[in-house]
Amino acid sequence: MSQEQQFSHAARQAYIGFGLALVAAAEQKIDATPMEGFNNEQLDALLELNKLGLKSVSIIAIGYRDEAHDWLVNMKKVRPLQEDFIIKFN
């Protein structure tokens, strides 16, 4: 397996732990937001991940919302109908 294939595989495997971290935060009533689309190279340099042979693929912001100042906290959530995104197999 090439180094690129190994990284690709490891990145996909990281999402298993990533998902579990989101669930664990939710169970503890801690807000967590998964993120991609950040500048991986800058984050890796900042954290010196290259010295450990690592690369970032995703990040999670974790904390508690400021309910007194969060104007979104009481807004009605908009969710699509399940029929619009769930495929059922018979």
Kinemage of the C-alpha trace (Angstrom):
@kinemage 1
@onewidth
@group {chain A} dominant
@subgroup {mainchain}
@vectorlist {calphas} color= white
{ca met a 1} P 0.000 0.000 0.000
{ca ser a 2} L 1.435 3.387 -0.978
{ca gln a 3} L 1.899 6.180 1.554
{ca glu a 4} L -0.979 8.094 -0.064
{ca gln a 5} L -3.246 5.033 0.189
{ca gln a 6} L -2.264 4.581 3.840
{ca phe a 7} L -3.126 8.218 4.612
{ca ser a 8} L -6.449 7.920 2.793
{ca his a 9} L -7.316 4.778 4.753
{ca ala a 10} L -6.256 6.323 8.078
{ca ala a 11} L -8.295 9.470 7.344
{ca arg a 12} L -11.414 7.370 6.787
{ca gln a 13} L -10.728 5.391 9.956
{ca ala a 14} L -10.355 8.639 11.912
{ca tyr a 15} L -14.016 9.375 11.240
{ca ile a 16} L -14.990 6.414 13.437
{ca gly a 17} L -13.414 8.056 16.476
{ca phe a 18} L -14.611 11.438 15.265
{ca gly a 19} L -18.217 10.241 15.287
{ca leu a 20} L -17.839 8.670 18.711
{ca ala a 21} L -16.450 11.948 20.076
{ca leu a 22} L -19.542 13.782 18.785
{ca val a 23} L -21.854 11.223 20.400
{ca ala a 24} L -19.935 11.335 23.696
{ca ala a 25} L -20.171 15.140 23.752
{ca ala a 26} L -23.909 15.006 23.045
{ca glu a 27} L -24.442 12.500 25.868
{ca gln a 28} L -22.705 14.916 28.245
{ca lys a 29} L -24.778 17.842 26.874
{ca ile a 30} L -21.637 19.487 25.516
{ca asp a 31} L -21.953 21.295 22.199
{ca ala a 32} L -19.694 19.954 19.450
{ca thr a 33} L -19.341 21.080 15.856
{ca pro a 34} L -17.471 18.961 13.296
{ca met a 35} L -15.486 20.940 10.731
{ca glu a 36} L -13.689 20.401 7.464
{ca gly a 37} L -12.638 22.976 4.906
{ca phe a 38} L -9.974 24.512 7.133
{ca asn a 39} L -6.381 25.093 6.037
{ca asn a 40} L -4.834 21.737 6.931
{ca glu a 41} L -1.290 22.836 6.181
{ca gln a 42} L -1.480 25.842 8.518
{ca leu a 43} L -3.026 23.814 11.344
{ca asp a 44} L -0.483 21.032 10.904
{ca ala a 45} L 2.358 23.586 11.052
{ca leu a 46} L 0.875 25.304 14.118
{ca leu a 47} L 0.530 22.005 15.987
{ca glu a 48} L 3.807 20.657 14.548
{ca leu a 49} L 2.007 17.506 13.446
{ca asn a 50} L 4.653 16.807 10.802
{ca lys a 51} L 7.159 16.086 13.606
{ca leu a 52} L 4.852 13.259 14.669
{ca gly a 53} L 4.246 12.020 11.128
{ca leu a 54} L 0.616 13.182 11.319
{ca lys a 55} L -1.753 15.282 9.203
{ca ser a 56} L -5.070 16.828 10.173
{ca val a 57} L -8.221 15.803 8.307
{ca ser a 58} L -10.991 17.252 10.488
{ca ile a 59} L -11.470 19.218 13.684
{ca ile a 60} L -14.157 19.488 16.349
{ca ala a 61} L -15.057 22.638 18.251
{ca ile a 62} L -16.234 21.598 21.724
{ca gly a 63} L -17.723 23.745 24.458
{ca tyr a 64} L -20.847 25.211 25.977
{ca arg a 65} L -23.060 27.733 24.236
{ca asp a 66} L -23.601 31.145 25.775
{ca glu a 67} L -27.388 30.933 26.014
{ca ala a 68} L -27.649 34.534 27.205
{ca his a 69} L -26.013 35.843 24.024
{ca asp a 70} L -26.700 33.102 21.439
{ca trp a 71} L -29.531 34.399 19.268
{ca leu a 72} L -29.778 31.030 17.507
{ca val a 73} L -30.388 28.944 20.640
{ca asn a 74} L -34.173 29.391 20.713
{ca met a 75} L -34.800 29.420 16.969
{ca lys a 76} L -36.918 26.614 15.561
{ca lys a 77} L -34.794 23.926 13.967
{ca val a 78} L -35.504 23.156 10.322
{ca arg a 79} L -35.218 19.514 9.409
{ca pro a 80} L -35.965 17.899 6.044
{ca leu a 81} L -38.583 15.196 5.869
{ca gln a 82} L -37.133 11.715 6.320
{ca glu a 83} L -38.668 10.707 3.001
{ca asp a 84} L -36.418 13.272 1.299
{ca phe a 85} L -33.136 11.718 2.442
{ca ile a 86} L -33.731 8.138 3.644
{ca ile a 87} L -33.688 5.288 1.157
{ca lys a 88} L -35.587 2.205 2.308
{ca phe a 89} L -34.733 -1.211 0.937
{ca asn a 90} L -37.239 -4.050 1.013
